[in-house]
Amino acid sequence: MPRTIEVIVHADGRIEPLEPIVISGTRRGVLTILETPSDATEASQKTALAALLEQLYAEGLLTSLESGAIERQLSRKERIALAQRLSGSRPLSQIILEEREDRF
């Protein structure tokens, strides 16, 4: 039965499992190395988040630009108000239809 384990792959190619591997006999496996995001990718994500926070603050949907300000759960009424402001008061179904219009 296949299973996934986390490992550390060192620059010299050495592989260090993060949990014990218990198997009987010799087994063949596949190793997938996940690339970590580059500094440029992380910077662009932070810039996009900052721009979103500023837009929400400008629209009056956020009371503070502090990082913890968006951690609370919005009420149903607040989510509906946010959706209406961000969608130009059009229903989401209408936005989707308009976006897909040129595909048909």
C-alpha positions, 0 to 999 in steps of 0.5 A, a space after each residue: 500500500 503506498 504511503 507518503 512520508 516527509 523527508 529533508 533532501 540535503 544539497 549533497 543529495 542525502 535524504 533524511 526521513 522525518 519519521 521512522 520507515 518500517 518495511 519488510 524487505 527491499 522496496 522501490 519508491 518514488 521521490 517527489 521534491 517540492 520546490 519552495 517558493 522563491 523570494 520573488 514569489 513570496 514578495 509578490 504574494 505579500 504585495 498582492 495581499 497588501 493591495 487587497 487589505 488597502 482596498 478593503 480598508 478604503 471600502 470601509 470593510 476593514 477597520 484596521 490594516 494590521 495583519 490580525 485584522 482579517 482573522 475573525 470570521 465574517 457574519 453572513 450579513 457581512 459576507 453578503 455586503 462584501 460580495 455586493 460591494 466587490 461585485 458591483 451589486 450584481 449576483 455572482 451567477 451574473 458575473 460568471 455568465 458574463 465572464 463565460 460569455 465569450 467562450 460559447 
